Structure formats: structure tokens, C-alpha cells
Amino acid sequence: MIRHRRIRARGIEFHLAEAGEGDDVVLCLHGWPQHWYEWRHLMPALADRHRVIALDQRGCGESDVTRKGYEKEELASDVLAVMDALGLERVKLVGHDWGGWIGFLLCLRELRFERYLALNILPPWVNRRNLVGHAWRFYYQALILAPGLGYQLHRRGEFVRRVLVGASTNKDVWTEEELAAFADNLSEPARARAAVQMYRVFNLREALPIARGRYADARLTVPTLLLFGVDDFVMRPSMLGGFQKHADEMRVELVPDCGHFIVDERPDLVAARAREFFA
């Protein structure tokens, strides 16, 4: 059974969903264009062994929307503040898409994470040579951050539906109810603006420092497993090379016949790997 609650941290009211009981906590961070409901399959699959918490990040799901604060390091600080408010000293971590990126930042910053399961996201120290010839794949970000256009795309709802289905290899996994759960949420004016800010802030303030090596000297000491659907149209497996010299204990498992939304397309596989990795 999934429970819902709200908690205040950093002056923001965050919504979170929970399943299971106990001190062995798995914290789940969603990506765009989703919210806590991304973990609807994983939460009950882990609840017999763990207390599973799915957080709606700032501006997403049912959490408060703010005008500022969408830098990814700020969103990582949000997560730490929520952990403090919940009295969680250490957790196991799962993150997908933006949640996966934030998960990496958290593991580089703090020693409060026992293990990290990352899903279809690039690590922060991507070799620029691996991106050569692939920059065009990120064109959708230009649409999202464009003044007016990105806001209108989210408000209409069909854009989010097309992204979810179009970026999936197994398109029949989506029901209309599931698509509506994400599209309708982001069609709300404030949340549409927050979604645009996620990309605008990254491209205008964060991308260049990262490309110049912001995290080049950062070392990942948290044991990490990255599951990566090989049909991801935007982030290609060839972009992952070179992570080994930055991580003490990280491995990558490529998942065939799977696109970007691996949690939705391959819920049984993600749950099985999570149970093994977190055991």
C-alpha cells in the first residue's frame, strides 16, 4: 500500500510517497517529465524488504513550485534537506533521468548513500569526444527552453505524451491513465514553467562549466550500478565510455530492446536488479 505525506524543508513543502516499513530505506528520484508515479511498479516490488520513498522534486508532482532554485546542485540540496527532515542518515538511492543526474551529484557530495542504482543517465564526467556527432540528439532541449514555446508545449499535454511513448521501444506499456498522470500534471501553468526552468538553467548556466570539467576531479566512491536501455534515442551507450577512472566501484548493464523510460518499459528487470543490488 502506498502512503502519501508532505514534509517541509528549505522553506518548501515537498510531497512524497512511501511503501514498506523499517530502517532500510530506498530513496527514489524521478526524471522529466515524470514525478513520484514513475516508481509505481518498483515501490511495491521492494516494499517487502525496504521502506521505499519516492520524492516529488521541487516544482514537480505535488511539491511546491518556486520561481528559482532549479540548478541541479540546488535540487541535490533539497534532497539532503528532506532526508534531514525525515531523520534519514543513510539511504540506498535510485535515480532516473534528471533524478539520476542529481543522484550522481549527491553521491559525489555526501557519504550518506550506501548504494546507487542509476537509470538511463550519463555520469557528470562525460568525455566530450564521446558526444561528437551526437549533439543534434539534444535538440528537444532547445524547444523546451525557448521563450514561450516550451511553456506552451507542456501546457498542451500532447507533447509530454509524445515524449513518453516516442522515447520508449515498447510503446504498448503505456496506458492512457499513466500518460495522463504525467501530462496533466505538467499542463498546470506553474509546473509547466518549472519544467522549462529545469532545462533553461541547465543549458544557460550549468552545461558550459560541466563541459569545462566542473566534475572532472570528483570521485565516485559509492558502489553504483547503471542500467541503460540501449535504444535511448538521446543518450547513446557510446557516450558512457571513460567513467572507470572516476569511480571506485561502478558497473554498467546495457539493456537491449529498451528505450529511455526503462522503469516503465522493463519494471520487472529494474526491480530484480534493485533487489539484488540492495540485498
Sequence and secondary structure as in RCSB ss.txt:
>XXXX:A:sequence
MIRHRRIRARGIEFHLAEAGEGDDVVLCLHGWPQHWYEWRHLMPALADRHRVIALDQRGCGESDVTRKGYEKEEL
ASDVLAVMDALGLERVKLVGHDWGGWIGFLLCLRELRFERYLALNILPPWVNRRNLVGHAWRFYYQALILAPGLG
YQLHRRGEFVRRVLVGASTNKDVWTEEELAAFADNLSEPARARAAVQMYRVFNLREALPIARGRYADARLTVPTL
LLFGVDDFVMRPSMLGGFQKHADEMRVELVPDCGHFIVDERPDLVAARAREFFA
>XXXX:A:secstr
  EEEEEEETTEEEEEEEES SS EEEEE  TT  GGGGTTHHHHHTTTSEEEEE  TTSTTS   SS  SHHHH
HHHHHHHHHHHT S EEEEEETHHHHHHHHHHHH S EEEEEEES   TT  GGGGTTTGGGGHHHHHHHSTTHH
HHHHHHSHHHHHHHHHT SSGGG  HHHHHHHHHHHTSHHHHHHHHHHHHHIIIIIHHHHHTTTTTT  B S EE
EEEETT SSS GGGGTTGGGGBSSEEEEEESS  S HHHH HHHHHHHHHHHH 
